[in-house]
């Protein structure tokens, strides 16, 4: 793996400040610092599983898997799965809690490095990246999607979850709406804000047909985020 970036170092350092049992706090799955309630987690799990159309024959790749707390539920519905993350601490948590006898289930790597490596498996049939792709620049996000298309030809569906919606940013920021530089940088607290049409175009340039959707209205972030469901362009 390449040397870590300041963003990765900050992400890893934050996780280390959390209680070892605060799995949602470690990956910032919180609202104003409070971990999401169980019903919100269940909305994420069930809606993402449905969008992926998971089956017992699938092999799932979870990019930016964090501590594996979401991954392990999705993997349970599949034949197999692999999670990849750049945080040494979170991968240690994932392995110790969810795969103590299978260190190969959770891999320490930056996602682009993994997709370009000899370690990349060719048998993945589905992929997910939940709440994390916005922390890559659009160029790097496009490269990730393009590599998934060319290096993993069996993947029939990808879900990119919880993308900040630029067209609805005012519903999150209100009067404190930041300028374009903050909305465009992956280094901000929320990452890059994509328009739905812009993300569809990014996906198409990378070899994917893309549909966007909103989470149910009772999801805590439904008013300013969207999901993208990708299938191969023919």
C-alpha positions as CSV (number, residue, x, y, z in Angstrom):
1,X,0.0,0.0,0.0
2,X,1.2,3.5,-0.8
3,X,2.0,5.9,2.1
4,X,-1.1,7.1,3.9
5,X,-2.6,10.5,3.1
6,X,-3.5,13.1,5.6
7,X,-7.2,12.3,5.1
8,X,-6.5,8.6,5.9
9,X,-4.4,9.5,8.9
10,X,-7.2,11.8,10.3
11,X,-9.8,9.1,9.7
12,X,-7.7,6.5,11.4
13,X,-6.8,8.8,14.3
14,X,-10.5,9.6,14.9
15,X,-11.4,5.9,15.1
16,X,-8.8,5.4,17.7
17,X,-10.3,8.1,20.0
18,X,-13.7,6.2,20.1
19,X,-14.7,3.6,22.6
20,X,-13.7,0.1,21.2
21,X,-17.4,-0.8,21.3
22,X,-18.6,2.3,19.6
23,X,-18.6,0.8,16.1
24,X,-20.8,3.6,14.6
25,X,-18.8,6.4,16.2
26,X,-15.6,4.9,14.8
27,X,-16.8,5.3,11.2
28,X,-18.6,8.6,11.9
29,X,-22.0,7.1,11.3
30,X,-23.5,9.7,13.7
31,X,-25.7,12.7,13.9
32,X,-24.1,15.6,15.8
33,X,-21.7,13.1,17.4
34,X,-24.4,10.6,18.5
35,X,-24.3,7.1,16.9
36,X,-27.3,6.4,14.7
37,X,-30.1,4.5,16.4
38,X,-30.7,0.9,15.4
39,X,-33.7,1.6,13.2
40,X,-31.5,3.9,11.0
41,X,-28.8,1.3,10.7
42,X,-31.5,-1.2,9.7
43,X,-32.7,1.2,7.0
44,X,-29.2,1.3,5.6
45,X,-28.8,-2.4,5.7
46,X,-32.1,-3.4,4.2
47,X,-32.3,-0.7,1.5
48,X,-28.7,-1.4,0.4
49,X,-29.3,-5.1,0.3
50,X,-32.4,-4.6,-1.8
51,X,-30.6,-2.2,-4.2
52,X,-27.7,-4.7,-4.6
53,X,-30.3,-7.5,-5.1
54,X,-28.0,-9.8,-3.0
55,X,-28.3,-13.5,-3.4
56,X,-26.7,-16.6,-1.9
57,X,-24.5,-17.0,-5.0
58,X,-23.0,-13.4,-4.9
59,X,-19.4,-12.5,-4.0
60,X,-19.5,-8.9,-2.6
61,X,-16.7,-6.4,-2.6
62,X,-17.1,-3.6,0.0
63,X,-14.9,-0.7,-0.7
64,X,-14.0,1.6,2.2
65,X,-15.6,-0.9,4.5
66,X,-14.4,0.7,7.8
67,X,-14.7,-1.6,10.7
68,X,-16.9,-4.1,8.9
69,X,-20.0,-3.5,11.0
70,X,-22.1,-3.0,7.9
71,X,-20.1,-5.4,5.7
72,X,-20.7,-8.4,7.9
73,X,-24.5,-8.2,7.5
74,X,-24.2,-8.0,3.7
75,X,-21.7,-10.8,3.6
76,X,-24.0,-13.0,5.5
77,X,-26.4,-12.9,2.6
78,X,-23.8,-13.9,0.1
79,X,-21.5,-16.8,-0.8
80,X,-18.4,-14.7,0.1
81,X,-17.2,-11.2,0.6
82,X,-14.2,-9.0,1.0
83,X,-13.9,-5.6,2.6
84,X,-11.1,-3.1,1.9
85,X,-10.2,0.0,3.9
86,X,-7.1,2.3,4.3
87,X,-7.4,2.5,8.1
88,X,-5.1,0.1,10.0
89,X,-7.1,0.5,13.2
90,X,-10.5,-0.1,11.5
91,X,-9.3,-3.2,9.6
92,X,-7.9,-4.5,12.9
93,X,-11.4,-4.0,14.5
94,X,-13.1,-5.7,11.5
95,X,-10.8,-8.7,11.6
96,X,-11.0,-9.2,15.4
97,X,-14.7,-8.7,15.6
98,X,-16.1,-10.2,12.4
99,X,-13.5,-12.5,10.9
100,X,-11.0,-13.7,13.5
101,X,-10.2,-16.8,11.5
102,X,-10.3,-15.2,8.0
103,X,-7.8,-12.3,7.8
104,X,-8.2,-12.3,4.1
105,X,-11.8,-11.1,4.5
106,X,-10.8,-7.6,5.5
107,X,-7.8,-6.1,3.7
108,X,-5.8,-3.0,4.5
109,X,-5.4,-1.0,1.3
110,X,-6.3,2.3,-0.3
111,X,-9.1,1.3,-2.7
112,X,-7.4,2.3,-5.9
113,X,-4.2,0.4,-4.9
114,X,-6.3,-2.7,-4.3
115,X,-8.1,-2.5,-7.6
116,X,-4.7,-2.2,-9.4
117,X,-3.1,-4.9,-7.4
118,X,-2.4,-8.6,-8.1
119,X,-4.5,-9.3,-4.9
120,X,-7.7,-8.3,-6.7
121,X,-10.1,-11.2,-7.0
122,X,-11.8,-11.8,-10.3
123,X,-14.9,-13.4,-9.0
124,X,-16.8,-10.5,-7.4
125,X,-20.4,-10.2,-8.7
126,X,-21.5,-7.2,-6.7
127,X,-19.8,-4.2,-5.1
128,X,-20.8,-1.5,-2.6
129,X,-19.2,1.7,-1.3
130,X,-21.4,3.3,1.4
131,X,-20.9,6.8,2.5
132,X,-17.3,7.1,1.3
133,X,-16.8,7.7,-2.4
134,X,-17.3,11.4,-1.9
135,X,-14.0,11.4,0.0
136,X,-12.2,10.8,-3.3
137,X,-11.9,13.5,-6.0
138,X,-14.2,13.0,-8.9
139,X,-11.1,11.9,-11.0
140,X,-10.2,9.2,-8.5
141,X,-13.8,8.2,-8.0
142,X,-14.1,7.8,-11.8
143,X,-10.9,5.7,-11.8
144,X,-12.3,3.4,-9.1
145,X,-15.5,2.9,-11.2
146,X,-13.5,2.3,-14.4
147,X,-11.3,-0.3,-12.7
148,X,-14.3,-2.1,-11.4
149,X,-15.7,-2.3,-14.9
150,X,-12.5,-3.5,-16.5
151,X,-10.9,-5.6,-13.8
152,X,-14.0,-7.2,-12.4
153,X,-16.1,-8.2,-15.4
154,X,-18.5,-10.4,-13.4
155,X,-19.8,-7.5,-11.4
156,X,-23.4,-6.9,-12.4
157,X,-24.4,-4.2,-9.9
158,X,-22.7,-1.6,-7.7
159,X,-24.4,0.6,-5.0
160,X,-22.7,3.9,-4.1
161,X,-24.5,5.0,-1.0
162,X,-25.2,8.2,0.8
163,X,-23.7,10.7,-1.7
164,X,-24.1,14.4,-0.8
165,X,-26.5,16.0,-3.2
166,X,-25.3,19.3,-4.4
167,X,-28.7,20.4,-5.7
168,X,-30.1,20.1,-2.1
169,X,-27.0,21.3,-0.2
170,X,-29.0,24.3,1.1
171,X,-31.3,21.9,2.9
172,X,-28.3,20.8,4.9
173,X,-26.4,24.1,5.3
174,X,-29.2,26.6,5.4
175,X,-27.8,30.1,5.6
176,X,-24.3,28.8,6.2
177,X,-24.0,27.5,2.7
178,X,-20.3,27.3,1.8
179,X,-18.6,28.3,-1.4
180,X,-17.8,26.2,-4.4
181,X,-14.2,25.2,-3.2
182,X,-15.6,23.5,0.0
183,X,-18.4,21.7,-2.0
184,X,-15.8,20.5,-4.4
185,X,-13.1,19.2,-2.1
186,X,-12.9,15.6,-0.8
187,X,-11.1,16.9,2.2
188,X,-14.1,18.6,3.7
189,X,-16.1,17.0,6.5
190,X,-18.7,15.7,4.1
191,X,-16.6,15.4,1.0
192,X,-17.5,16.2,-2.6
193,X,-21.1,17.2,-3.2
194,X,-22.3,15.7,-6.5
195,X,-25.3,16.6,-8.5
196,X,-27.3,13.5,-9.5
197,X,-26.9,14.2,-13.2
198,X,-23.2,14.9,-12.7
199,X,-22.8,11.6,-10.9
200,X,-24.7,9.8,-13.7
201,X,-22.4,11.3,-16.2
202,X,-19.3,10.3,-14.2
203,X,-20.5,6.7,-14.0
204,X,-21.3,6.6,-17.7
205,X,-17.8,7.8,-18.6
206,X,-16.5,4.9,-16.4
207,X,-18.6,2.2,-18.2
208,X,-21.7,2.1,-16.1
209,X,-25.4,2.8,-16.5
210,X,-26.5,4.7,-13.4
211,X,-29.8,5.3,-11.7
212,X,-30.1,7.5,-8.7
213,X,-32.7,7.2,-5.8
214,X,-33.5,8.7,-2.5
215,X,-33.8,6.9,0.8
216,X,-37.2,6.7,2.5
217,X,-38.3,9.9,4.0
218,X,-37.7,8.6,7.6
219,X,-34.0,8.1,6.9
220,X,-32.1,10.8,8.7
221,X,-30.2,12.1,5.7
222,X,-32.9,11.6,3.0
223,X,-33.3,15.3,2.5
224,X,-29.7,15.9,1.3
225,X,-28.2,12.6,0.1
226,X,-28.9,10.1,-2.7
227,X,-27.8,6.6,-3.6
228,X,-26.6,5.5,-7.1
229,X,-27.2,2.0,-8.5
230,X,-24.8,1.1,-11.3
231,X,-25.1,-1.7,-13.9
232,X,-22.7,-2.3,-16.8
233,X,-23.1,-0.4,-20.0
234,X,-23.3,-2.7,-23.0
